[in-house]
Amino acid sequence: MTPVKITETVLRDGHQSLIATRMKTSEMQPILEKMDSVGYHAMEVWGGATFDASLRFLNENPWDRLRLIRKHVKNTKLQMLLRGQNLLGYKNYPDDVVKEFVKHAVFNGIDIIRTFDALNDLRNIETAILATKKEGAHAQAAISYTVSPVHTIESFIVLAKDMVSMGADSICIKDMSGLLTPFTAYELVKGLKASVEVPIEVHSHCTSGLADMTYLKSIEAGVDIIDTAISPFALGTSQPATEAMVAMLNETDRKTGIDLNILNEVAEHFAPMRERALETGLMDPKILGMDINTLVYQVPGGMLSNLVSQLKLQNALDKYADVLKEVPRVREDLGYPPLVTPTSQIIGTQAVLNVITGERYKMVPNEVKAYVKGMYGKPAVPIKDEIIKKIIGNEEVITCRPADLLKPMLEEKEKEIGMYIENPEDVLTYALFPQVALDFFKLRMAEKYRIDNTVGSQEENVYPI
């Protein structure tokens, strides 16, 4: 039997899930070479929310982080998470941005790009998949796993076949909410292994308390790769612990070959970070336990905290239970989208508004209107005419690929920030997050030059440092 391969998530999803993506590059650097010696299949180090958070909260250039990690990790594949046509943002971007972004991600060190679409609309991942293959990287297509009357094992197998036909080099079952139950996982993995000839990877979260058992049944069904996080950043809303999975597999004929002693050294590096995060409140103890609401309402952990935040702002936290009940109703109305960025925010916000206003769809955000118009893609089930009319009136619903309506934008963006450009990736950063990027560029420029207004006249005297 072939060994089970391990993708380590601590440098991306582990800290994204537990400390709001606040791990600094400087905190990662000392352990990178040790992690490179572990024998992981891959290290997930980039993408998801890390790009935005690096700029917005840490004053770090995410491209510099990637280059630094690549410099220290010479033997292990580096992996990133990409939201298809959304890239690392929250809306669709034109094809020129997608192609150029993938090109630079691979050039700067990414070996595996995991691409998903919140609606499992393959039109939204095709450009990224083909661009990944063109650049010589491994194109992994991810199934956004969810539970509904129309999402069945058979439907996911058909989806995987279409992904492979499109060019996917492997398939990931992306269970962002911890909804994948152990015996369903067994049947799904078994079905995928019998239907496609590419490696199958499973990615889950411990939010519902099922992920460890789900991994075990997936392994019994023949899964090739599992995603885990080193123990200080595992469990809760993160992934199962790497050490526990390795120890469990050591008693099977699919042992990983990974040395637990080396994993312990890695864990010892991250343990103080966990303690500091707990002391400062950056890691909320609430997210470390099991939340049954995940299974009852199919709401991922991150979405739960967002709902609480929205209700606090409205001074309506007493409506929390009502909002949780409203989420599945809105989801059904809007065609059973999987709840993952950006659809989780779209569904959640509408559920909050429905409850607070006391009338369903009395207030509708622009993002919900755009979703109903088809601007995010095609839902699994057509939205009923009465819901469409209530939300967008007589406006037209598009049937084409949403990105077909977008004009190329890179050339225009380059002109807008000409004076701030220090490397080609800056244009891509600005295209994704214009205001956040501009603030970062201005701060970077200010740090590069000392401005002295106290000497001589009122004019600014600039001294390079």
C-alpha positions, 0 to 999 in steps of 0.5 A, spaced: 500 500 500 502 507 498 503 511 504 498 517 505 501 523 504 501 529 508 499 537 506 501 541 512 497 547 513 499 551 519 502 557 515 496 558 511 489 555 513 491 553 520 493 560 523 487 563 518 482 558 522 485 560 529 488 567 529 484 570 524 490 570 519 495 574 523 501 570 523 507 574 521 513 572 516 518 573 521 514 568 526 515 563 520 522 564 518 526 560 523 522 554 523 522 553 515 528 549 514 526 544 519 519 543 516 522 542 509 526 536 512 519 533 515 517 529 509 511 533 507 507 532 501 506 539 501 506 545 505 500 550 504 503 557 505 499 562 501 493 564 498 486 564 502 486 570 506 493 571 507 494 575 502 489 580 504 491 580 511 498 581 510 497 587 507 491 590 511 493 588 518 501 586 518 504 591 513 507 585 509 508 584 502 505 577 501 509 576 495 515 578 499 513 572 504 512 567 498 519 569 496 522 568 503 519 561 504 521 559 497 528 561 499 528 556 505 524 551 503 528 547 497 525 540 497 518 541 499 512 543 494 509 549 496 501 550 495 496 555 495 489 556 495 486 560 489 478 562 489 478 561 481 476 567 478 475 571 484 483 570 485 484 572 492 479 577 493 471 577 493 469 578 486 470 576 479 477 579 476 478 579 468 482 573 465 488 578 464 489 579 471 487 571 473 493 569 468 498 574 470 497 572 477 498 565 476 504 566 472 507 570 478 505 566 483 508 560 480 514 564 478 515 566 485 515 559 488 508 556 488 508 549 485 501 547 487 495 551 486 488 549 489 483 552 485 475 552 487 469 556 486 464 557 491 458 555 486 462 549 483 461 553 477 467 550 473 466 556 468 469 560 474 475 555 475 477 554 468 482 560 466 486 559 473 486 551 471 489 552 464 494 558 466 496 553 472 498 548 467 501 553 462 506 555 467 508 548 469 505 548 476 500 542 479 493 544 478 488 541 483 481 542 482 477 543 489 470 540 490 466 545 495 463 540 499 456 541 502 450 538 503 443 539 500 437 535 497 441 536 490 448 535 492 449 527 492 455 523 492 453 522 484 453 529 483 460 530 486 463 524 482 460 527 475 463 534 477 470 531 479 470 527 472 469 534 469 474 537 472 479 532 470 477 533 463 478 540 464 485 538 466 486 538 473 492 534 475 488 532 482 482 533 486 481 535 493 474 534 497 474 541 500 470 541 506 470 548 509 464 547 514 466 540 517 460 537 514 463 531 511 461 525 515 465 519 516 461 514 512 459 519 507 467 520 506 468 513 505 463 512 499 465 519 496 472 517 496 471 510 494 467 513 488 472 518 486 478 513 486 473 508 481 471 514 477 478 518 476 485 516 475 488 522 479 490 523 486 484 525 491 486 529 497 481 531 503 481 537 506 476 538 512 475 542 519 474 540 526 468 545 527 463 539 528 468 534 531 468 529 525 474 531 521 479 526 525 474 520 523 472 523 517 480 522 515 480 515 518 474 513 513 477 517 507 484 513 508 480 506 509 477 508 502 484 509 499 485 517 499 492 519 497 493 526 501 490 529 507 490 536 510 493 537 517 495 542 521 501 541 527 498 541 533 498 548 536 494 550 530 490 544 529 483 542 531 477 547 533 476 551 526 482 548 524 484 541 521 486 535 525 493 535 528 499 532 524 502 528 529 495 525 531 494 523 524 501 520 523 501 516 529 495 513 527 497 511 520 504 508 523 499 502 526 497 501 518 500 499 512 499 506 509 504 509 514 507 516 512 514 515 514 514 522 517 518 522 524 514 524 530 520 527 533 521 532 528 514 534 528 515 535 535 520 540 534 516 543 529 510 543 534 515 546 539 516 552 535 509 554 534 506 552 541 509 559 544 505 563 539 498 559 541 499 561 548 500 568 546 494 568 542 490 565 547 493 570 552 492 576 548 485 574 546 487 573 538 485 566 539 478 565 542 477 559 546 470 558 543 473 556 536 477 551 539 471 547 541 466 543 537 460 547 535 453 543 533 450 549 529 455 547 524 451 540 523 444 543 524 445 549 520 451 547 515 454 554 517 462 554 517 465 556 524 468 563 520 461 565 518 458 564 525 463 569 528 461 574 522 454 573 524 455 574 531 459 581 529 453 583 525 448 582 530 452 586 535 453 592 531 445 592 530 445 591 538 441 585 536 445 579 539 438 576 542 436 575 534 442 570 534 438 563 534 433 566 529 438 568 524 441 561 524 434 558 523 434 563 517 440 561 514 438 555 511 432 558 508 436 563 505 440 558 502 434 554 499 431 560 496 438 562 493 439 555 490 443 551 495 450 555 494 456 552 498 457 556 504 464 559 503 467 565 501 464 569 498 457 566 498 457 565 506 458 572 507 452 573 501 447 568 505 449 570 512 448 578 511 441 577 507 439 572 513 441 578 518 437 583 514 431 578 514 431 577 521 432 584 523 427 588 519 422 583 520 420 582 513 424 577 508 428 581 502 425 588 505 433 590 504 437 587 499 445 588 499 448 589 492 452 583 493 445 579 493 443 582 487 449 581 483 449 574 486 441 573 483 443 576 477 448 571 476 454 575 476 457 570 481 456 564 477 450 559 476 447 556 483 446 548 483 438 549 483 435 555 479 432 560 483 425 561 483 422 566 479 418 569 485 425 570 489 428 573 483 423 578 482 423 580 489 430 581 489 432 584 482 425 586 480 425 585 472 432 586 471 435 581 467 439 574 469 445 573 465 447 566 463 454 567 460 460 566 464 460 572 469 468 574 467 466 574 459 463 581 461 469 584 464 474 588 460 482 587 461 484 591 467 492 590 468 494 596 463 489 601 466 491 599 473 499 600 472 498 607 469 494 608 476 499 607 480 506 608 476 509 612 481 508 606 487 511 600 482 517 597 485 516 590 482 511 587 477 507 584 482 505 591 485 500 591 479 497 585 481 496 587 488 493 593 486 488 590 482 486 585 487 485 590 493 486 597 490 485 601 497 489 597 501 494 596 496 495 604 495 495 605 503 501 599 503 505 602 498 504 609 501 507 606 507 512 603 504 514 609 500 514 613 507 519 608 510 524 608 504 525 615 505 525 620 511 521 626 510 524 632 514 519 638 515 523 641 521 529 644 517 530 650 512 524 652 509 516 649 509 518 645 503 519 637 504 526 635 504 527 628 503 533 623 505 533 616 502 535 611 508 
